[in-house]
């Protein structure tokens, strides 16, 4: 391979992209959280790569309640502002903004569970009663001070195989691995498993997609070196048989110990402490294993220039990943685990709304202003300015909106109007929507109807409609070119 992938990712995730997107204001000093800027820019890139098949297209850009304005709230516990009345996609796979918050929440859950398990908790198990028994069940209390083991499951994979097929077979093999009474004996009696948590991950490399599972085993049994070695061999043989049953080739020699790797509590604790998306979002380089492996968000970063990697476009690979993992759960908790540890069960959407419940209201944003903020990729900077205004009493956020309005008006007069006037005949033959739509208000619809009838002069411009006009005229221009 004749390109340096690590360097490519760094180029696509560094300040070069930010400077290019923020060039109209590059010389103006502003307290910007660069991490949030990068997340929002990467989210914009995901929207462009995936188009409208995924909710990330509208995440933090489209209103929930169209009758109310977008607002900004401030969370005093994090000292950060965020948008309210906007859609949040809640995708841990394709949205870097949502993924960072959700994964950090899950990492904290894992860390708390692991700590509680090592320090000891009380488990309540129901007493077996006859079928004729009537009344409340009896429970026995048992103090458990347990041990945690880390189990990694993977399988052979090749460049020609699709990610959907690999993930489907891995899922089937994992169900065979944990299912059945015989397997229950292996896990519960030999390994002492009480609970487990499964994490789904995937990388891409020279041999194609590499889906794998990291599984934290919460056991009440201490394993001696000999017991640990014996159970490691049994699990490896069992996983090899499961892979063979679902159509994956038979493992050769020591391959089974690579495909199924059991590690002790030291590795499990290190995994819990490091697990999360924070490092993946900010590292800008590759994980190094036996072969170079590229994370999905690395593929997204590489999609900016879309240079071939392993003879494939990163954007095509990211789309394949997004489709294959759509609807999948990143973390799966075994039955009864969260109840035993008194952890409230929250889905990803509930995690995303947590911050909103703890925040105080700061201000509203007019629809026109919010469209400009999104169009010029200033969502992160605007939040930082609102925070600054809240803490210092300044009006920096309003100044940014005024600058964006001036820039939009200048672009319209210097770029859009000349195109309209020079192509008025072609534009007049272009069909406009016949009625208002969720993205087109009645006021905007009437204005566009006037565009069809008359030449537009500076005096006709309704400044509040400029973002929509510029956006729609780009569509008109594409229609003109196809005539």
Secondary structure, DSSP 8 states (H G I E B T S, - for coil): --S-HHHHHHHHHSHHHHHHHTGGGTTS-----HHHHHHHHHHHHHHHHHGGGSGGGTTTTSBSSTTS-EEEEEETTTTEEEEESB-----TTT-HHHHHHHHHHHHHHHHHHHHHHHH-EEEEEE----TT--S---EEEEEE--EEEEEEE-----TTS-HHHHHHHHHHHHHHHH-SHHHHIIIIIIS-EEEEEEEEEEEEETTEEEEEEEEEEEES----HHHHHHHHHHHHHHHHHHHHHTT-----TTHHHHHEEEE-HHHHHHHHHH-SSHHHHH--S-EESSSEEEEHHHHHHHTTTT-EETTEEHHHHHHHHHHHHTT--SEEE-TTHHHHTT-----HHHHHHHHHHT-EEEEEE-HHHHHHHHHTT-HHHHHHHHHHHHHH---HHHHHHHHHHHHHHHHIIIIIHHHHHHTHHHHHTS---SS-BTTB-HHHHHHHHHHHHS---GGG--GGGHHHHHHHHHHHHHHHHT-
